[in-house]
Every structure is written in C-alpha cells, then in structure tokens.
Amino acid sequence: MYKRKLLLLTLVAAFQMSYAQKKPNIIYIMTDDHSYQTISAYGSKVSKLAPTPNIDRLAKEGILFEKAFVENSLCTPSRAALMTGLYSHQNGQKQLAEGIDSTKVFFSESLHDVGYQTAIVGKWHMSTSPKGFDYYNILDDQGKYYNPTFKSKMTNDKYVQEKGYATKLITQHSLEFLNSRDKNKPFLLMVHHKAPHRNWMPELQYLNLYENTEFPVPENFWDDYVGKGVAAKDQKMTISKDLELVQDLKVGELNAEAKTPYDKFSFMALSGELDRLTPEERVVWDKFYKPRNEKFLKAKLTGKELVLWKYQNYMRDYERVVKSVDDSVGEILDYLDKNPELKENTIVVYTSDQGFYMGEHNYFDKRFMYEESFRTPLLMRYPKGIKAGTQSQALVQNIDFAPTFISMAGAEKSPEMPGNTLEPLFSGKEPKDWRNSLYYHYYDYPAFHLVRKHDGVRTERYKLIHFYGEGGLRAVKTKFQTTPGYREHRVLELLKKVDYIPEAQDINYNELYDLKKDPNEMNNLYGKPGYEKITAELQTRLDQYRQDLNVTKDEY
C-alpha cells in the first residue's frame, strides 16, 4: 500500500513538472520612461555613446519590434492597459492617479487560474491593490531611488524602508522569487523598475559615468513650433524653460534663491531623495555634484549656452540611471542562462510604460502623440519560439500584451479585449490581416506639463492628431479632480497654489504628418493643398475607431 501511494505521488509530481514545462514561463521587465532612443539595439547616435549591452542581448537572441506604441503615454494609464488589455476609456484609468475599474479582469488573474505562480516586484502605481498575484513586493507610489520603502505580504502590507538603490533592490527581490518559486508550476514574474523616471537619481557608483561625454543634440532640438497648434507651444516640458535646475539638474545650492512657492516645491522634490541618503552616501553624492555645481554657478551661463548645459546634464543623469537598469537585465538573463531548460522555456520581455523625449522638439517627459512619446521600446527573447536576430515592422501596441500572455499560457481571452496576441509576429513576418493603424488618446489636462487633451490615428506612413478641449481651470471636469479626498484633487489644489495653471484658450484643431518624408514631425500638413484625400481617409479611420470603441463625444 505504501509503495503504491509513493508511486502515485511520484507520477503526480512528474505530471506537474511536465505540465509546467509545456507552458512558457514569462518574465516581463518594464521600466518607467525609458526611451527607445537610448537603447543601443535601436541604433541611435545617443545610444552608441551610452550602450545597453544586456538589453541588446534580447534583440540579438530574440526579436526587436521597430514599431511598438502605447495607447496613452502616461505611467498609470499605461499600466492599466497592460493589466487589463483595454484602452484607457474602457478600463477607467484616463488620468495619472484614480480611475482604474478594479472589477476588470487583470491578465495575472487569468494566468493564475490556469496554474501559474504569479509575482510582481517594483513599481505598481495604481489605486487598486495587486490582483492575481501569489507574491508581490511593491514600491510606495512612485517609489524613491535611494533606500526606498516596499510592502509585501511578509510586511503585512505595511511599507518598510530597505537599504539600497531601487533598481538593485527590485532585481534582488525578483531573483529571490525565482529562487524560491514552486518549480512544479509555470511562472509569471513582472519586474517593474522605477528607473529611469524623473528626477533621474543615479546609483552612487555611476555618478561620474559619462561626465566627459558630449551627447549629440537632436536635429529638431531648436523647434520653434511654427505651423503647429498652441498645444505644442504652450506645454511645460521644454528643456530650455521647464527643466528645473534644482529638482532635475541637482543644483541644490540655488535653494537659497527660492522665491516662489514653485521654487520651494522644486527643492522639496530634490531634498525628498537626498534626505534618504546615509551620511556616508551623502559624502559620495556631494563629492561629485558640489564641484560640478560650483563650476556651473561660477560660469553664469545664459541663453543658448545655458540651454545646452541643461541638455547635456539631463542626458548624463538619465543615461547613468539607465546603466543600472541594463545591469539588472544582465543579472536576470545570466540567472536564466545558467539553467538551459529554464532559459529555453522562458519568454523575457523588455519594454517601457511609454516613450520619452530626449530633447526632440526641446522636450523632456512624454504625453504627446508625437513619435518619441507615443513609441516605446519592445524586445523579447524566447529561445523555444523566436529565432535569434528577428525583427518586426508590424504596428503593435501595449493593449497587445495581455492577449499575448493569456494566449501563451493557454488561458481564455476576454471578448472585450481589443488587442491581439503578438505570437504571429514572432517569425518576423506580418500576417495579411494584421492591423494597419493605431488609435491613441491622452486625457490628463490640466495637470503637470499642461499637455492638452488629444486623440489621433497613426498608419504606417501618416499621423492625424486632434487636439481639443477647454483651456485652463475650465477643463477641470472629472469627479477625481473636483472632489476633496482624491489624489487628483490634491494635486490640482497644489498646482493652483503655485500658479502652475495659466488661463488658456479652448481648442479644436488637427495636425497631420507624413512620417516618411518628415520623421521628425516638423511640418504640419493639415489643410495644405494636395493632402485633402489622405486627410479625409485618416479622419474616416479616426471616426471609425471612436465609433467601434464607444468613445463618447465629450471625450474628443
């Protein structure tokens, strides 16, 4: 009897192991605000000066998607689209803070239901708790770079400060999960980095990295926005005017000159990180930044020289933060490579929650439908199913992630998900019935950076953008903005206090770009002779998206 029971248990264990091996493991690595321009696999001049060899391994050993995009270029809406496979207006998360419809099924729940062990580490940044996860260890809100706080089931959902750099700690906790996981089950591990989000605080060992590097200035850095509408001109995300010397460029010595409430707010954003350093760590920080700042203040730069100083130091800090992310990717790939069977059956995905401006149009940040913000990096390695060195030119979007993972796991996709599984593209060939256009919609105004509401459609060659809505405080409409107690309301009250939101005109206009002739989007063709036919075709497509997706009239 004992032998029969032992044999049965052995057979069950063997079946479970076989079952786990059939279903692919998934490691999804997502950074915050990582631009494709700063990944060397994409070949930009900038990335050649600051290479990302570990992220590049995914392209060399798997597939690189040249045309990956988001549906709303903002942190939390992008995360909601990832988890639900739905557009912002479908899942409720249109703005940065509240809004997610927590009754929607998260793809992590779908995978958990079919036997996956599920985990998320790092930045969660949604107003609902993680759903469908056996294990989570997540940052407090945006998280801090230095000695951040995490919460997990082990801390009884209380945030506990840990010693170390956020990127390294997220990697450490991810590897802890991989080491302790149930090896009889397939797994989903989501590695969500805070980096390289503003305000780009480097790991201390990399403070001096790229200090003597001069990064190339983008061709359209000095964009004067001629031909574009007021949205392109009246935002608050230019390097020349809006990139802050204290908060962003770490010239803390200027705090003594802080005169306005916004100056003080900017200093608080920097000190909120620096106050977390230990005395020993602060010595290292000061050893680098103090001499640099003294030299800068002594130079008394103005005009173009000041703008270029800001650009170069923005780029250096950003790339330093990316270096730690690349290290992290290398650690995870090395872990898999030490176990060939695990490597073979694990798909590793690297992406960002959206793109980011590295000086194009004189911008930093994201939000706009212009290419550098709309487009996001996407690389995957899956030795079992993707040939090394594959490239895809297909139009893909972050609403495709959930359907992809659900399909690969053998789970059932919800009929309301508008996206497609990316599996047919793994060969590098594009199916005849693959989409030939994308829909985009940005809602978060008035808010930080004051980018106006807009939606639009992009095809392989053309892009039509529709900017709309009331200006200034007249645009405040949602219950999250108008009702005390919500975070959107608190942020809005803060912005009012520092006079951040000026009076602005109501808008309703379009912009049209030929991405083949004008990849830098400098020449707005809307209304120009000879473009009547393509304009009409794109408008028809845009109207069809709005109708098919049930976008209500007050949303455009």
N, C-alpha and C positions, 0 to 999 in steps of 0.2 A: 504493500500500500504506500509506504514512504517513497519507494523508488518511482512508482507511477506518478505520485504527486510532484516529485522532483523533476521528472521528465516533462510533465505538463508545464511546470513553471519555466523550465528551460526553453520549451517550444514557444511559450508566450513571449518570453524575453527576446528570443530570436526573431519572432514575428514583429515585435515592436521595433527592434533595431532595423529590420528590413523595411518596415513602413516608414521609419524616419529617414532612411537613406533615399527612398523614392521621391519624397517631397523635398524640394530645394530649400536650404536654409537661406535666409535673407538678412543681409547687413546693409542698412540704409543709413548713409552718412550725409547729414545735411548741415551746412554752415549757414551763417546769418550774414547776408550782404556780400557774398563772395562773387566778384565779377569774373566772367569768362575771360576778360582781357588779361587777368593776372594768373591764368593757368597756362603754363608753357605749352601744353599739348594743343592749345588753340592757336599758337604761333604768333602772338602779337609782339611788337618790339619791346614793350614793357616787360612781358613775361620772360624774354630772353635774358634780361638783366637780373631777374629775380625768379629763377626756375623753381618749378614744383615737381621734382623727380618722382616722388611717391604717388601723387595724384596722377601723373603722367603714366605710371605703370598700368593704371586701369585702362587707359586708351591703347597702350602697346599690347596688353594682354587681353583686351576685350573690345568694347565698342565706344566710339565717341560720337555723340549726337551734335551735329553742327547747328541745328535749328530747334532748340528746346526753349520753351517760353512759359510764362506764368499767366494766370487769368486775372490777377490783381496784384500789382507789385508793392506789397506791403506785408510785414512779417506775419502777423496773426491771421489775416485772411489767407495767406499762402499755406499756413499750417492747417487751417480748417479745410482748404481744398484738398490737401494731401490726405488728411484723415478720412474725409467723407467722400472724396471723388466728385464733389459738387462745386458749381460756381458759387461765388460769394452770396448772391441774392437767393440762392437755393439753400445754402446752409446757415444763412443769417449773419455771417461774420463779414460785414462790409467795411467796418472801421477797425481801428487798432485794438481796442480793448474789448468791450462787451459785444454780444450779438450771436455767438455760436448757438445753434439749436442742438442742445445736448441729447435730444431724442433721436437724432440721426445716427445711423449705424456707422461706427468707425471701422475701418478695414481691419484694425487689430482685433476687434471682436470676431470678425468673420474668420480670421486665421486661428484664433484661439478655439473657436467652435469646431474646427476640423483637426485639432490635435497639436497645434503649435504652442510651444512655450514662448511667451512674448515679453519683451523688455524695452524700456526707453530710458536713456540716460542723457542728461543735459538740459537744454532749453525746451520747455513745454510751451509756456507763454500763451495759454488760453484760459478763459474764465471758467472752464469746467475742469473737473479732475480727470486724470488719465483713465481711459476706459479700455477694457480688453487686455490689460497688461498683468502678467504674473509678477513682474518686477519693474519698479521704477525708482529712479534716483534723480530728481529734477531740481533745477536751479530756482531760486526765488525770483519770479517775474523775469526781467531781462537777465538777471544774474550780474555778478561782478567778476572782473578779471582776476583780482587778487584776493586770495583767501576767501572764496565765496561761500555761501550757505546752500545746502542741499536738504531736501526732505525725501524720505522713503518710508516704506512700511516699517523698516527697522528703527526709524526715529519717531514712530507713532505719528507720522505726518507733521512733525514739527521741524522747522528749518534749523539746521545745526551748522555752525561755521566749521570749515575744514581748512587746513593749512596747505597752500599750494596755488598753482596757476590754473585757471579754469580749464583750459584746453587739456592740460596734463591730467587733471583730476577726472575729467569726463572720459578720457582714454583709459585711465586706471580702472574706473568703475565698469567700463564696458568690458575690459579684459577679465575683471572679476566675475562678471556674469558668464562669459564664455567658459571660464574655468569651472564654474560651479553648476552649469546648466545640466538638465536631465538629458543625458546622451541617448536616451531611447526616444526622444522627441525631436522633430524638426524645430527650428527656432527662428524667430524674428527679433532682431536687435536693431533698434533705432538709436543712432549716435548723433545727437543734436548739439552742435557746438554753438556757443555764444559768439565766438570769433567768426569773421572779423568786424563785428558790429561797432558802430561809433561808441566810444571815442578812442578806439584803436590803441589799447594799452598793451605794449609788448611784454613778452616774457623777459625777465630781467637779464637772462643770459644773451639775449639778442638785441639789447638796447643800441649797441654800436653797429649792428649789421646794416649794410647799405649806406652808411654815413657819408661815404665818398662817391656814392652812385648818383649820377645825374639822369633822371628818367626823362624820356622824350615827351615833349608836350604834344597833346593831341592836335590833329590838323584843325579841328573846329573849336579849339580852346577859347579863341577870342570871338566867338559867335556874338553878333550884335542883334540877333533875333529879327532882323529885317525880313518882312514877309510872313512872319509868324504872328499868332494872336497874342493877346495880353497874358495868357496863362504861361507861356514860355518866358515872358519878360518879368512878370510880377511875383514869381515864386521867391522863396527864401532858401535857396540851396546853391548859391554860387560860391565858388572858391574865393573870388575877389572880395565879395561883400559879407557873406554869411558864414563862411568857415571861421570859427572863433579862435582867436589867439590863445585864450586861456583854456577853455574846455577842450578844444580839439587839438591844438598845437602845443599845449602844455607849458605855456609861458605864464606860470603861476605868479611870477613877480608883478604882473600887471594888476593883481588884485587890489593893490594899494590905490589904483586909479579907478576902481569900480565906482561908478557914479549913479548908474541907473539900476532899477530893480532887475533888469535883464542881465546886466553885467554881474550882479551878485548871484543870480541864478546860474550863470555860466561857471563861475568859480566853484559853486557848490557841486556842480557836476564833476569837476576835476577832483576836488577835495574828497568827494564821496568814495573815490577809488584810492587816493593816496593815503587817506586816514586808515585804510585797512592794512597797509604795509607794516611789518615789524620794524623796529628801529634799525636793525641790520639791513633790511631790504631797502629802507628809505635812504640809507647811505649810498647804496648802489645806484638807486634812481637819481639822487642829487648829483652824484659824481658825473653822470652823463649829461643830464638836462641843464644843470646850472651853468656850466661853461658855455654851452650852446646858446642858452638864453641871454647870457651876459653879452656875448658877441653880437647877437641879433639886436638887442636893445641899444648897444653902442653904435651900431651901423645906422640906426634911424632911417630904415628903408621906407620909401614911398612909391606910389604909382606902380608901374609895371614890375619893378624890382621886388616890391613887397608881395605882389600877387604871385610871382614866380617862386619866391621863398616859401610862401604858404603852400603852393602846389607841391614842391619838392619834399617838404617835410611831412605833408599829408601822405604822400606816396610812400615815403620811407617807413613811417609808423604802420601804415596799412600792410605793407609787404612784410614787415617784421612779425606782425600778428599772423599773417598767412603762413609764415615759415613754421610756426608751432603747429598749425593745422596740418601741414604737409608731413611733419614728423609723426603726428598722430595716425594719419593714414598709413604711413610706413609701418608703424608698430602693429596695427591691426592686420595688414597684409602679411607681415612676417609671421604673425601668430598662425594664420591660416596656412601659409606655405610650409610650416614645419609639420603639418599633417596633410599629406596629399589627398587623402579621401575627403577630408573636410573641405579643402580648397576646391576640389573638383565639383562638389555638390552645393557650393555656396555662391549665391549671386551677391556681389558687392556693388552698391550704387553710391555714386558721389554726385551731389548737387548742392544748390543753394536755394534759400527760400525765395530769392528773386535775383535779378542782376543788380548792378551798381555802377554809378558814374565815376570814372577815374579822370575827371577833368573835361570830358567831352561836353561841349556847349557851356564850358566853365562850371559844370555842375559837380557836386558830390551828392550822395544819397540815391534815391530811386523814385518810385511813384509814377512817373510819366510812362506813356506808351512808346516813347522814343526808344530805339533799339537796345541801348546798353542797359536799360532798366527792365524792359519787357523780356529780354532774352536772358537765359540762365544757363550755367554750365550743367552738363549731364554726361557722365561717363559710367560704364558698367563693365564688370568682369564676371564671367560665368563660364569657366572652362568647359563645363559639360554641355553648354548650349550656345556659346558665342565664340566664333573664331577670332583669334588674336589679330589686332590691327584693323578691325572692321570700322567703317564709318557710315553714318546715316545722314542723309539730307532731308529726311521727312520732317514735316511740321508736327512737333509733339508739344504737349502742354502738361502742367502739373496735375490736371484733372485725370491724367492717364495713369498716375502711379498706383492709386488704389485698385483700379481694374486689373493692372498688371500683376500685382502681388496676389490678389484674390484668385486670378486665373492660374498662376503658377502653383498656388497652394491647393488647387482643386476645390476651392470654396465657390459659393454661388454669388454672382454679382447682382446687386440691386438693380432693378429695371430703371430706376430714376437716374442712375449714373450716366452722364453724357459722354464720358471719356472712353478710350479704347485701350485694350492691353497692348503693350509695346512688343510683345513676343514676335509678331510677324515681321518686325524690323530687325530682329537680331541677326539676320543673314546679311544685312546691309542693303537689301533690295526692298523697294517700296511697293506694296500691293496696289493694284489698279484702283481699288475702292478706298484707298487711304484719303483722309481729309486734304483739301487743298486751300483751306483758310482757317483762321483762328479768330475768336472773339475775346475782347479784353474790356474790363470795366473797373474804373477807380472811383471810389466814393468819398474818401476821407478828407473832407473840407468843411469848415475851416479847422485846421489842425497844424501841427508842426510842418514847416516848409511851405505851407499855403499853396500847394498844388491843387488846381481846380479840378472839379469832377469831369470825367470824360469816359467815353467808351469808343470802341472802334473795331475795325476788321483789318486783318493782315492776310495777304495772299503770298505766294512765292515772290512776287515782284513789287506789289503795291501795298500801301497802307493808307487807310482813311481813318482819321481821328475826329470825333465830335466832342468839342468842349461845350459845357452847358452849366446853367445854374445861377442862382442868386449870389451876389457878392457880399463879402464881409459877414457880419453877425446875422444878416437876414437869412443866410444859408443854414443857420442852426435849426434843425428840424426834428432829429430823432429823439426818442424818449431818453436815450442814454446821455445825450448832450443837455437836455433840458431838465432832467430830474436829479435833485441832490441825492448823493449816495452812490451814484455810478461813477466809475473812474473817468469815463468820457467827460462827465460834467466837471469833475475836479480839475482835469487838465484844461478844459475850456476856461474855467474861472482863473486858473493860473495864467493862461495866455492873455486874458483880459487885464489882469493885474499888471503885467509887464508891457502892456500896449503892443502886443505882438500882432494883433489882427487889425489891419487898417480897413477903412472903408474901401470897397471895391465895386466895380460895375457888374451888373448882370451880364451874362454872356450866352451866346448861342451861335457857334460858328464851327467851321470844319477846316482841317488841314489834310493835304494829300501829298504823298511822297512816292517817287519812283526809286525803289531801293537798289535797282540795278545801275542806274545812271547816277544816283545820289545816295550812296550808302551812309553818308554822314548826316543825312536829313537836314540839309541846309536850305533847300529850295522848295518852298511850299507851292505846289502846282494847282491848288484848288481855285477854280474859277478862271484858270488861264485857257486861252484858245487851244484847241486840239486835244483837250483832256475831258471833253464832255462825255464821251462814250464810256471810258473807264470809270469816271466818277459815278455815272448812273449805275454801272454794273456793281461797283462796290457798295453804293447806297442800297441797292436791292439786296445784296448779301447781308448787310448790316441790319436792315429791316427784317429780313428773314430770321436772323439769329434772335433778334428781340422777340419776334413772334413765337418761334419754336421754344425758346427758353422762358417764355412768360415774363419778360422784363416789363414791368409796369411803366406807364407813360411818365410818371413823376420821377423815374429813375434815369431819364435821358432827355 
